[in-house]
Structure formats: structure tokens, C-alpha cells
Amino acid sequence: MNKTSKIELLLHLAEISEDIHNITATTSLIAKGINKSQQSASRNLIALEKKGLIARKHVSNRAIITITDKGVLELKGIYLILKKMFGDSKKMEGTVFSGLGEGKYYMSLDGYVRQFVSKFGFKPYSGTLNLRVKSGDTVRFTSTLKEIHVEGFKAESRTFGGLICYHASISNNHGEGKKSVKIIGAIVIPERTHYDNSILELIAPINLRKRLSIKDGDKVMLQNLEA
């Protein structure tokens, strides 16, 4: 049994029940969950048991499985690796920079403004705040947020593309001892953009640069509204 199969099966067993000391399942159900044959799943369960990662007993046609202390340590090791990779998924820090100045034009278009008012509850200030974040952080952070889609539209003989948006709080990060200001706004990601996912545009009902007292090079913190 290779390491990948061991981790996959341990994680699946942990998913089956809220109580990792009392996991009740048939071998066929477990096999389906890891996309293996019943025979393969049975062999892998035996291998985990021999390694001391699980304990099993059979009642009727079902197995009652306990993930042992050794198995829990194995899962904690996986968690610590993932935590190191992804950090706190409810927060994300970025650096302010000046963009191309296109945000002011786009945020003033009625086709977008009406949808922002309807979906976010505010009319955006006519401009966006550009933020540069670490590679991969956007996917990690937005995975915790509800995706809100703003439809594209036609106006002025042009077609304007749709937007993928996320509600979030935006705060300055001036360091300990300095006043922090938090604004409820949104992340706006054009479906068609020349930026990669390390560049974000932020909107709010007010001028974020002025309200947060920030300039190019300053840090801004984004946070899940439910955090």
C-alpha cells in the first residue's frame, strides 16, 4: 500500500462519520468513496490495520472502524502540512499598487452599478483599489467565500464582460499601535482580464485609498465577513 493510498483512505474514513472512533460502513461503500474495487479497498483496510492506523470489528455485514491514536497523528501531520501551505484561509494580505486607471470608467457604467447595488447593497466609488497578493492566495481565500456573478452587458456599441465577485471586509494594516479601519466591500475579478490571480481589484462605497489612509506599497488585509 503506497503513501497516497494510505492518506486517501484515512481521509475518506474520517469523512464518513463525525466520530472517528465509531465509523460504521460496508467495504463496498468505502470502495465507492475512494473509487477502488471492493477487493482493493478490503486489502487497503487490512494494510491500515496492520500498520496500527485503524482498528476494526465486524457486526453483521458492516465494519465498525476506529482511527487509532497513531492514525490521528498521521492525519494531524497532513493537516499541518496543508496549514503551512495555505495558512489562514479566512484572511489574505496584499500590497497596494497603482493600476492602469481603467477601474474608474468601468465602475461608473450603469450596467455594472445597478447589479452592484442589487447584489452588494452599495453603489461603488468610481474606481478600484489594486492589490498584489502572493501566488495562490486568491484561490485559497476565495474558496471560503460565496461567489457572486455580475452579468456582462452591451452598451455604447460595446460588449462588457461578466465579473466574478466576492463580498469581503477590507482593512488597513499599518502595524501594532496604529488605528485600523475596516470597510465592507468586494473583490472584483473580470472574467476577461490581462491580470493573473495574483492581482485583485477591490470596490467599496467610498474611496478606499483615502478612507484607509493608504498609498502604493502599503499592506491591506482582506477578511471573510463571517470570520
C-alpha positions as CSV (number, residue, x, y, z in Angstrom):
1,M,0.0,0.0,0.0
2,N,1.6,3.3,-1.1
3,K,1.6,6.5,0.9
4,T,-1.0,8.2,-1.4
5,S,-3.5,5.3,-1.0
6,K,-2.9,5.3,2.8
7,I,-3.7,9.0,3.1
8,E,-6.6,8.8,0.7
9,L,-8.3,6.0,2.7
10,L,-7.6,7.6,6.1
11,L,-9.1,10.9,4.9
12,H,-12.1,9.1,3.5
13,L,-12.7,7.2,6.7
14,A,-12.5,10.5,8.7
15,E,-15.1,12.0,6.3
16,I,-17.7,9.2,6.7
17,S,-18.5,9.9,10.4
18,E,-18.2,12.8,12.8
19,D,-16.9,10.3,15.4
20,I,-13.6,8.9,14.1
21,H,-13.8,6.2,16.9
22,N,-17.1,4.8,15.6
23,I,-17.1,4.7,11.8
24,T,-19.7,2.3,10.5
25,A,-19.6,1.3,6.9
26,T,-19.6,-1.5,4.4
27,T,-16.5,-2.3,2.4
28,S,-18.4,-1.6,-0.8
29,L,-19.4,1.9,0.5
30,I,-15.7,2.6,1.4
31,A,-14.6,1.3,-2.0
32,K,-17.0,3.6,-3.8
33,G,-15.8,6.6,-1.8
34,I,-12.1,6.1,-2.9
35,N,-13.0,4.9,-6.4
36,K,-11.5,1.4,-5.9
37,S,-12.8,-2.1,-6.3
38,Q,-14.2,-3.8,-3.2
39,Q,-11.3,-6.2,-3.1
40,S,-8.7,-3.4,-3.3
41,A,-10.5,-1.4,-0.6
42,S,-10.5,-4.5,1.6
43,R,-6.8,-5.0,1.1
44,N,-6.1,-1.4,1.9
45,L,-8.1,-1.6,5.1
46,I,-6.1,-4.7,6.2
47,A,-2.9,-2.8,5.4
48,L,-4.0,0.2,7.6
49,E,-4.9,-2.2,10.4
50,K,-1.5,-3.9,10.2
51,K,0.2,-0.5,10.4
52,G,-1.8,0.2,13.6
53,L,-3.6,3.2,12.0
54,I,-7.1,1.7,12.4
55,A,-8.8,-1.0,14.5
56,R,-11.8,-2.9,13.1
57,K,-14.6,-5.2,14.3
58,H,-17.4,-6.7,12.2
59,V,-21.1,-6.5,13.1
60,S,-23.4,-8.3,10.6
61,N,-22.2,-7.2,7.1
62,R,-20.7,-3.9,8.3
63,A,-17.4,-2.9,9.8
64,I,-17.0,-0.7,12.8
65,I,-13.7,1.2,12.4
66,T,-11.8,3.2,14.8
67,I,-9.0,5.5,13.7
68,T,-6.3,4.9,16.4
69,D,-4.1,7.5,18.1
70,K,-1.4,6.6,15.6
71,G,-3.9,7.2,12.7
72,V,-5.0,10.5,14.2
73,L,-1.3,11.6,14.4
74,E,-1.0,10.7,10.7
75,L,-4.0,12.9,9.9
76,K,-2.7,15.8,12.0
77,G,0.6,15.6,10.1
78,I,-1.3,16.0,6.8
79,Y,-3.3,18.9,8.4
80,L,-0.1,20.7,9.5
81,I,1.4,20.4,6.0
82,L,-1.7,21.9,4.4
83,K,-1.9,24.6,7.1
84,K,1.7,25.6,6.3
85,M,0.9,25.7,2.6
86,F,-2.4,27.6,2.8
87,G,-2.2,29.5,6.1
88,D,-5.4,31.1,7.5
89,S,-7.9,30.8,4.7
90,K,-10.2,33.4,6.2
91,K,-7.7,36.2,5.7
92,M,-5.4,37.4,3.0
93,E,-2.9,40.2,2.9
94,G,-1.9,42.2,-0.2
95,T,0.1,45.2,-1.3
96,V,-1.4,48.3,-2.8
97,F,-0.3,49.4,-6.3
98,S,-1.5,51.8,-9.0
99,G,-3.2,50.2,-11.9
100,L,-3.9,51.4,-15.4
101,G,-6.8,53.7,-14.3
102,E,-9.5,51.7,-16.1
103,G,-11.4,50.9,-12.9
104,K,-13.0,54.4,-12.7
105,Y,-14.5,54.1,-16.1
106,Y,-15.9,50.5,-15.6
107,M,-17.2,51.2,-12.1
108,S,-19.3,54.1,-13.4
109,L,-21.1,52.0,-16.1
110,D,-24.8,51.7,-15.2
111,G,-24.9,48.0,-16.3
112,Y,-22.4,47.2,-13.5
113,V,-23.6,49.8,-11.0
114,R,-27.2,48.5,-10.9
115,Q,-26.0,45.0,-10.3
116,F,-23.6,46.0,-7.5
117,V,-26.4,47.9,-5.7
118,S,-28.7,44.9,-6.0
119,K,-26.2,42.2,-5.1
120,F,-23.9,44.0,-2.6
121,G,-26.2,46.7,-1.3
122,F,-24.0,49.7,-2.2
123,K,-23.1,51.9,-5.1
124,P,-19.3,51.6,-5.7
125,Y,-17.0,54.5,-5.7
126,S,-15.9,55.2,-9.3
127,G,-12.6,53.4,-9.1
128,T,-10.9,50.3,-7.9
129,L,-8.1,49.6,-5.5
130,N,-5.5,47.4,-7.0
131,L,-3.9,44.8,-4.7
132,R,-1.0,42.4,-5.4
133,V,-1.1,39.2,-3.4
134,K,1.0,36.1,-3.0
135,S,0.7,33.5,-5.8
136,G,-2.1,31.0,-5.0
137,D,-3.6,33.1,-2.1
138,T,-6.5,34.2,-4.2
139,V,-7.7,30.6,-4.8
140,R,-7.2,29.7,-1.1
141,F,-9.0,32.8,0.2
142,T,-11.9,32.9,-2.3
143,S,-12.6,29.2,-1.7
144,T,-14.1,30.3,1.7
145,L,-16.4,32.9,0.1
146,K,-19.6,32.8,-1.8
147,E,-19.1,33.5,-5.4
148,I,-21.4,36.3,-6.8
149,H,-21.7,36.7,-10.5
150,V,-22.3,40.0,-12.2
151,E,-23.6,39.6,-15.7
152,G,-22.0,41.2,-18.7
153,F,-24.0,43.5,-20.9
154,K,-23.9,45.6,-24.1
155,A,-23.7,49.4,-24.1
156,E,-22.2,52.2,-26.2
157,S,-21.9,49.7,-29.1
158,R,-19.6,47.6,-26.9
159,T,-19.8,44.4,-25.0
160,F,-18.7,44.4,-21.4
161,G,-17.8,41.1,-19.8
162,G,-19.1,39.5,-16.7
163,L,-17.4,39.7,-13.3
164,I,-16.8,37.2,-10.6
165,C,-17.1,38.9,-7.2
166,Y,-16.8,38.1,-3.5
167,H,-18.0,40.1,-0.5
168,A,-15.2,40.8,2.0
169,S,-14.0,43.2,4.6
170,I,-11.1,45.5,3.7
171,S,-8.8,47.0,6.3
172,N,-5.5,48.8,6.5
173,N,-2.6,47.0,8.1
174,H,-0.4,49.8,9.5
175,G,1.1,47.8,12.3
176,E,0.7,47.5,16.0
177,G,-0.3,50.7,17.9
178,K,-1.8,52.4,14.9
179,K,-5.5,52.8,14.2
180,S,-7.1,50.1,12.0
181,V,-10.1,51.0,9.7
182,K,-12.3,48.2,8.3
183,I,-14.6,48.7,5.3
184,I,-17.2,46.3,3.8
185,G,-16.5,46.0,0.1
186,A,-15.9,43.4,-2.5
187,I,-13.3,41.7,-4.7
188,V,-14.0,42.1,-8.4
189,I,-12.4,39.7,-10.9
190,P,-13.2,40.3,-14.6
191,E,-13.9,37.1,-16.5
192,R,-11.7,38.5,-19.2
193,T,-8.6,40.1,-17.7
194,H,-4.9,40.8,-18.6
195,Y,-4.1,40.1,-14.9
196,D,-3.4,36.7,-13.3
197,N,-4.9,35.7,-10.0
198,S,-2.1,37.4,-8.0
199,I,-3.7,40.8,-8.9
200,L,-7.1,41.8,-7.4
201,E,-9.3,44.8,-7.8
202,L,-11.4,45.9,-4.8
203,I,-14.5,48.1,-4.7
204,A,-16.3,49.8,-1.9
205,P,-18.9,52.6,-1.4
206,I,-16.1,55.1,-0.7
207,N,-12.6,55.9,-1.8
208,L,-10.6,53.2,-0.2
209,R,-7.2,54.9,-0.5
210,K,-8.5,58.0,1.4
211,R,-10.6,56.2,4.0
212,L,-7.9,53.7,4.8
213,S,-5.1,56.3,4.5
214,I,-3.1,54.0,2.3
215,K,-0.7,54.5,-0.6
216,D,1.3,52.3,-3.0
217,G,3.3,49.8,-1.2
218,D,1.1,49.7,1.9
219,K,-0.5,46.5,3.1
220,V,-4.2,45.8,3.1
221,M,-6.0,42.9,4.8
222,L,-9.0,41.1,3.3
223,Q,-11.1,39.0,5.6
224,N,-14.1,36.7,5.3
225,L,-17.2,38.5,6.6
226,E,-18.1,35.5,8.7
227,A,-14.6,35.3,10.4
